[in-house]
Amino acid sequence: MAENKPNKELSEYDKYRIVRSNSKNVCLDFYHNRVKFYPEKKTINIVVDSWERDDYIDELIEADEREQAKKLGSSYKAYESAEEEIDYEKDNLKGCQEYFEKFKSKYNFRASGLAGPFADDTGKLKNAMINIMSGSNVTLNYGEGILDFVYADFLTPAKKLYTVFSLLERIGEEEGYHSKSEDETEKNPDQLTDEEWTLRTYNDFDTTFPLINNIAYASLYSAIFPPLIKSSTETSKSIARYGNYLLALQKEFLELIEFCYDEDFYPEVLGSLYPSERLHLYRHAHDMPTSFERKEEFRTSHNIMDGDKMPYGTTGKEIINALKNLNFTPTNEQKAFAEKYGISTNTLLFTLQHHMFISARYVCCSIKDMLELELTKMLEQNVRFRKCKRCGKYFIMKGNYDTHYCDRIADGETRTCQQLAALENYKAKIADNKAVPIYNKYYKRYAARVRVHQLKEDEFNKWRYQAITKRDECYDGKITPEEYIEWMEAYFPNRKRKSE
């Protein structure tokens, strides 16, 4: 009898890939977003996948609901009443507005699928979009997306939601609830028609995404790369799977930022290396390949272009002039050509008279792909992170502006770390400056004389200018504190008492 061979132990990289890959009930690369980088401006533009309910899906849903009603009987209702449905939609609308305004206030939205009023007169969401980010066009600086993601709070909403669904599933088991009877077994995906597949996918997303949007909307990238959680009775496991995916990526990219950019991380070993060289060592240390896959999409377009040189692009004025002078009367040769190659005459004439440009952009389907793409672009353009010496969080270094403090407002503060650091440095400076208390003492004395009209304001201003100069000389050691006091006393001699 053959001896049973022990299962091969997974390598650390195998475990790494499993956590970041799709599972039975969770699809992590559901949205397909288009990403373009602008090296001159150091900006990223992301066009979010337009996953929305259209008339075609509406018809499928109505048919599906009618079929459900037949199976379950006339008592089947999605809501107890029309009022309850409207109330639910209004609550959902309010939450969508709050999340959308949060992202809109932080990032540059050039367009959005939800631009304009969110709802119609009945309070229902316009276009019934499930994800508020669908169709959005977002612009951000290199590194902003990474930092927003690594400092987002995914754990709090994930733990709360996991606890709720674990409890509900436990109650269901105790009451003998089963997900499907034997005659309700789902078809294999390969056996589904296109309509059935579309409907199942939409219903899964429609059912599960509103449950997890508190987690997904915790950061920009999790909002524009939402998962598809398939409808099942194991929702708690799906939530745990998605939450662990986000937390694993957070941990990885915080480690990457520290390893590749932190000036205080083993400076005696890594201090002379570029971030790209440090990344090479990081990947080796974790038994990971040093290559990254980036899916680039090449396209031709009448309005999307790279640069302003033909055939990459042209100026806006030239485009407008070309559109004004379009002629849609084809010649006989053009008609014959269009007919031979199955091209509409209007398409042929438009292309002949209005340039078709070329451009390239990336296609990203998951948060992991987007984070890796952004990181590699930062390495190409030498955009760097630095740790703030006040709050301990990383920030993006901009140009040649050398600072060790970020421009965030930390929790419990009303000023940025840069402002607070400047104030603290000033206080520390004057604490060691013996000339400052001397100046402050005489400033108060002579300002009081101005208020009671014993000194003229122009005389006071003249003194103040000279007093500040003397203060700096005292601080630099050119005169002693005693000499500074003597000068102060002599400038405006004390007035004699009336009794004298």
FENPEHU-V210213 format. One record per backbone hydrogen bond with DSSP energy under -1.0 kcal/mol. CO is the residue of the C=O (numbers start at 1). NH is the residue of the N-H. If there is no record, write none. Layout:
# FENPEHU-V210213
co->{CO | CO}
nh->{NH | NH}
This chain:
# FENPEHU-V210213
co->{11 | 12 | 13 | 14 | 15 | 18 | 25 | 26 | 27 | 33 | 34 | 35 | 36 | 38 | 38 | 42 | 43 | 44 | 45 | 46 | 47 | 49 | 54 | 55 | 56 | 57 | 58 | 59 | 60 | 61 | 62 | 63 | 64 | 65 | 66 | 67 | 68 | 69 | 73 | 81 | 82 | 83 | 84 | 85 | 86 | 87 | 88 | 89 | 90 | 91 | 92 | 93 | 94 | 95 | 96 | 97 | 98 | 99 | 100 | 101 | 103 | 108 | 111 | 112 | 118 | 120 | 124 | 125 | 126 | 131 | 133 | 136 | 137 | 138 | 139 | 140 | 141 | 143 | 144 | 145 | 146 | 147 | 149 | 154 | 155 | 156 | 157 | 158 | 159 | 160 | 161 | 162 | 163 | 164 | 165 | 166 | 167 | 168 | 169 | 170 | 171 | 172 | 173 | 181 | 188 | 189 | 193 | 194 | 195 | 196 | 197 | 198 | 199 | 200 | 201 | 202 | 203 | 204 | 205 | 208 | 212 | 212 | 213 | 215 | 219 | 220 | 221 | 228 | 234 | 235 | 236 | 237 | 238 | 239 | 240 | 241 | 242 | 243 | 244 | 245 | 246 | 247 | 248 | 249 | 250 | 251 | 252 | 253 | 254 | 255 | 256 | 257 | 258 | 262 | 266 | 266 | 267 | 270 | 274 | 275 | 276 | 277 | 278 | 279 | 280 | 281 | 282 | 283 | 284 | 295 | 297 | 299 | 301 | 309 | 311 | 312 | 315 | 316 | 317 | 318 | 319 | 320 | 321 | 331 | 332 | 333 | 334 | 335 | 336 | 337 | 338 | 344 | 345 | 346 | 347 | 348 | 349 | 350 | 357 | 358 | 359 | 361 | 362 | 364 | 366 | 367 | 368 | 369 | 370 | 371 | 372 | 373 | 374 | 375 | 376 | 377 | 378 | 384 | 386 | 388 | 393 | 395 | 398 | 400 | 404 | 406 | 408 | 410 | 416 | 417 | 418 | 419 | 420 | 421 | 422 | 423 | 424 | 425 | 426 | 427 | 428 | 435 | 436 | 437 | 438 | 439 | 440 | 441 | 442 | 443 | 444 | 445 | 446 | 447 | 448 | 449 | 449 | 450 | 456 | 457 | 458 | 459 | 460 | 461 | 462 | 463 | 464 | 465 | 466 | 467 | 468 | 469 | 470 | 471 | 472 | 473 | 474 | 480 | 481 | 482 | 483 | 484 | 485 | 486 | 487}
nh->{15 | 16 | 17 | 18 | 19 | 21 | 230 | 23 | 228 | 364 | 47 | 362 | 45 | 42 | 43 | 142 | 38 | 140 | 36 | 138 | 34 | 51 | 58 | 59 | 60 | 61 | 62 | 63 | 64 | 65 | 66 | 67 | 68 | 69 | 70 | 71 | 72 | 73 | 76 | 85 | 86 | 87 | 88 | 89 | 90 | 91 | 92 | 93 | 94 | 95 | 96 | 97 | 98 | 99 | 100 | 101 | 102 | 103 | 104 | 105 | 107 | 139 | 137 | 115 | 126 | 123 | 120 | 128 | 129 | 134 | 136 | 48 | 110 | 46 | 108 | 44 | 144 | 147 | 148 | 149 | 150 | 151 | 152 | 158 | 159 | 160 | 161 | 162 | 163 | 164 | 165 | 166 | 167 | 168 | 169 | 170 | 171 | 172 | 173 | 174 | 175 | 177 | 176 | 184 | 191 | 192 | 197 | 198 | 199 | 200 | 201 | 202 | 203 | 204 | 205 | 206 | 207 | 208 | 209 | 212 | 215 | 216 | 217 | 218 | 223 | 224 | 225 | 27 | 238 | 239 | 240 | 241 | 242 | 243 | 244 | 245 | 246 | 247 | 248 | 249 | 250 | 251 | 252 | 253 | 254 | 255 | 256 | 257 | 258 | 259 | 260 | 261 | 262 | 265 | 269 | 270 | 271 | 273 | 278 | 279 | 280 | 281 | 282 | 283 | 284 | 285 | 286 | 288 | 287 | 363 | 361 | 359 | 357 | 312 | 358 | 306 | 319 | 320 | 321 | 322 | 323 | 324 | 325 | 335 | 336 | 337 | 338 | 339 | 340 | 341 | 343 | 348 | 349 | 350 | 351 | 352 | 353 | 354 | 301 | 306 | 299 | 297 | 35 | 33 | 370 | 371 | 372 | 373 | 374 | 375 | 376 | 377 | 378 | 379 | 380 | 381 | 383 | 397 | 395 | 392 | 388 | 386 | 401 | 402 | 389 | 418 | 417 | 413 | 420 | 421 | 422 | 423 | 424 | 425 | 426 | 427 | 428 | 429 | 430 | 431 | 432 | 439 | 440 | 441 | 442 | 443 | 444 | 445 | 446 | 447 | 448 | 449 | 450 | 451 | 452 | 454 | 455 | 453 | 460 | 461 | 462 | 463 | 464 | 465 | 466 | 467 | 468 | 469 | 470 | 471 | 472 | 473 | 474 | 475 | 476 | 478 | 477 | 484 | 485 | 486 | 487 | 488 | 489 | 490 | 491}
